[in-house]
């Protein structure tokens, strides 16, 4: 079994909302995906398991993860990468990060930024692997427990240095995790 990532559609909202509540049960204000999909700056991707047959169509499957980005001028801000608890430690978060970088490159962004919980060392290591560096702290950033958020940024995703390193990381991912399909165009 492999994974597919595609652009989120209106039909995905119930499943993504349910997953969001499962992953973030203590968030005071859950994400309004209906509003996000009508926001011209917001771009969401969904991940699901797919077998060889699904790799041909790539629009089916139960959603097991999602990523959200806001594109502002030439900056891509990752607002969320979330993976179903039952699918963690399988490389799905990394695949969603890869797809997010692909989307940012496709949309001609120059830099990427995000916030990550100060306690989430595993995620910080993943982001560092892909060239993100710590730039500061947002005190009390997370509204569920007031935990600090570490600001991480990649300055120039269009540089040859970044693209060469990124290309190698994508190849390494595929060797380790197998085939994955990323579709950045809407199904309709």
C-alpha positions as CSV (number, residue, x, y, z in Angstrom):
1,X,0.0,0.0,0.0
2,X,1.2,3.5,-0.8
3,X,0.0,7.0,-0.2
4,X,-1.5,9.6,-2.5
5,X,-1.8,13.4,-1.9
6,X,-4.1,15.6,-3.8
7,X,-5.8,19.0,-3.6
8,X,-8.6,19.1,-1.0
9,X,-12.2,19.5,-2.4
10,X,-15.5,20.6,-0.8
11,X,-16.5,16.9,-0.7
12,X,-13.5,16.3,1.7
13,X,-14.6,18.8,4.3
14,X,-16.6,16.3,6.5
15,X,-13.8,13.8,6.7
16,X,-11.1,16.4,7.2
17,X,-13.1,18.2,9.9
18,X,-13.6,14.9,11.7
19,X,-9.9,14.1,11.4
20,X,-9.0,17.6,12.7
21,X,-11.2,17.1,15.8
22,X,-9.6,13.7,16.4
23,X,-6.0,15.1,16.2
24,X,-6.7,18.4,17.9
25,X,-9.5,17.7,20.4
26,X,-8.5,20.6,22.7
27,X,-8.4,23.4,20.2
28,X,-10.9,26.0,21.2
29,X,-11.7,27.1,17.6
30,X,-11.5,24.2,15.1
31,X,-10.5,25.1,11.6
32,X,-13.4,26.2,9.4
33,X,-12.5,24.3,6.2
34,X,-15.5,25.6,4.4
35,X,-14.2,29.1,4.8
36,X,-10.6,28.1,4.1
37,X,-11.5,26.6,0.7
38,X,-13.1,29.9,-0.4
39,X,-10.1,31.9,0.8
40,X,-7.8,32.6,-2.3
41,X,-4.7,32.5,-0.1
42,X,-5.5,29.1,1.5
43,X,-4.5,25.9,-0.2
44,X,-5.2,22.5,1.4
45,X,-3.9,19.0,0.5
46,X,-5.3,15.6,1.7
47,X,-3.5,12.3,1.9
48,X,-5.0,8.8,1.7
49,X,-3.9,5.2,1.2
50,X,-4.0,4.1,-2.4
51,X,-3.2,0.8,-4.1
52,X,-2.0,0.4,-7.7
53,X,-5.5,0.8,-9.1
54,X,-6.1,4.0,-7.2
55,X,-2.8,5.5,-8.5
56,X,-4.5,5.8,-11.8
57,X,-7.4,7.9,-10.6
58,X,-6.0,9.2,-7.3
59,X,-9.2,10.9,-6.2
60,X,-10.6,8.1,-3.9
61,X,-9.7,6.8,-0.5
62,X,-10.2,7.5,3.2
63,X,-8.4,10.7,4.2
64,X,-5.7,10.0,6.8
65,X,-3.8,13.3,6.8
66,X,-3.9,16.9,5.5
67,X,-1.8,19.9,5.1
68,X,-2.7,23.6,4.8
69,X,-0.7,26.4,3.4
70,X,-1.4,30.1,3.0
71,X,0.3,31.7,0.0
72,X,0.9,35.4,0.6
73,X,2.8,37.2,-2.3
74,X,5.9,35.0,-2.6
75,X,5.8,33.3,0.9
76,X,4.2,30.0,1.7
77,X,3.2,29.6,5.3
78,X,2.4,26.1,6.4
79,X,-0.5,26.4,8.8
80,X,-0.9,22.7,9.5
81,X,0.3,19.3,8.8
82,X,-1.8,16.6,10.5
83,X,-1.7,12.8,10.3
84,X,-4.3,10.4,11.7
85,X,-2.9,8.9,15.0
86,X,-3.2,5.4,13.5
87,X,-0.9,6.3,10.6
88,X,1.9,8.1,12.4
89,X,5.6,7.0,12.0
90,X,5.0,5.8,8.4
91,X,6.4,8.8,6.6
92,X,3.0,10.4,5.9
93,X,3.9,13.7,7.6
94,X,7.1,13.8,5.5
95,X,5.1,13.2,2.3
96,X,2.7,16.0,3.2
97,X,5.7,18.3,3.7
98,X,7.1,17.2,0.3
99,X,3.7,18.0,-1.3
100,X,3.6,21.3,0.5
101,X,7.0,22.3,-0.9
102,X,5.9,21.1,-4.3
103,X,2.9,23.3,-4.1
104,X,4.9,26.3,-2.9
105,X,7.4,25.8,-5.8
106,X,4.5,25.4,-8.3
107,X,3.0,28.7,-7.1
108,X,6.4,30.5,-7.5
109,X,7.0,31.1,-3.8
110,X,10.5,32.2,-2.7
111,X,10.3,31.3,1.0
112,X,8.4,29.0,3.4
113,X,7.7,29.4,7.0
114,X,5.8,27.7,9.8
115,X,5.3,27.4,13.5
116,X,5.8,24.2,15.4
117,X,5.2,23.4,19.0
118,X,8.4,23.9,21.1
119,X,8.0,20.4,22.5
120,X,7.6,18.7,19.1
121,X,11.2,17.8,18.6
122,X,10.3,15.1,16.0
123,X,8.6,17.6,13.7
124,X,11.4,20.1,14.2
125,X,13.9,17.5,13.1
126,X,11.9,16.8,10.0
127,X,11.6,20.4,9.1
128,X,15.4,20.9,9.7
129,X,16.0,18.0,7.4
130,X,14.2,19.9,4.6
131,X,16.2,23.1,5.2
132,X,14.0,25.0,7.7
133,X,15.9,26.8,10.4
134,X,14.7,28.3,13.7
135,X,14.1,32.0,13.6
136,X,12.4,32.8,16.9
137,X,9.7,31.9,19.3
138,X,6.0,33.0,19.4
139,X,5.2,33.0,23.1
140,X,1.9,31.2,24.1
141,X,1.2,30.6,20.4
142,X,-1.0,27.5,20.8
143,X,-4.4,28.3,22.2
144,X,-5.1,24.9,23.7
145,X,-2.3,25.0,26.3
146,X,-0.5,28.3,25.6
147,X,2.6,26.4,24.5
148,X,5.3,28.4,22.6
149,X,5.6,28.0,18.9
150,X,9.0,27.8,17.3
151,X,9.2,29.8,14.0
152,X,11.0,27.9,11.3
153,X,11.8,29.2,7.8
154,X,13.5,28.4,4.5
155,X,14.6,31.6,2.9
156,X,15.0,30.7,-0.8
157,X,13.3,27.5,-2.0
158,X,14.2,28.5,-5.6
159,X,17.9,28.4,-5.0
160,X,19.9,25.7,-6.7
161,X,21.3,24.6,-3.3
162,X,17.8,24.1,-1.9
163,X,16.4,22.4,-5.0
164,X,19.3,20.0,-5.3
165,X,19.0,19.0,-1.6
166,X,15.2,18.7,-1.9
167,X,15.5,16.5,-5.0
168,X,17.8,14.2,-3.2
169,X,15.5,14.0,-0.2
170,X,12.5,13.2,-2.4
171,X,14.5,10.3,-4.0
172,X,15.5,9.1,-0.6
173,X,11.9,9.2,0.5
174,X,10.8,7.1,-2.4
175,X,13.5,4.6,-1.9
176,X,12.6,4.2,1.7
177,X,8.8,4.5,1.6
178,X,7.9,3.4,-2.0
179,X,5.8,5.1,-4.6
180,X,3.6,8.1,-3.8
181,X,1.6,10.3,-6.1
182,X,1.1,14.0,-5.6
183,X,-1.5,15.7,-7.6
184,X,-1.6,19.5,-7.3
185,X,-4.5,20.2,-9.7
186,X,-8.2,20.2,-8.8
187,X,-10.2,17.2,-10.0
188,X,-12.8,19.3,-11.9
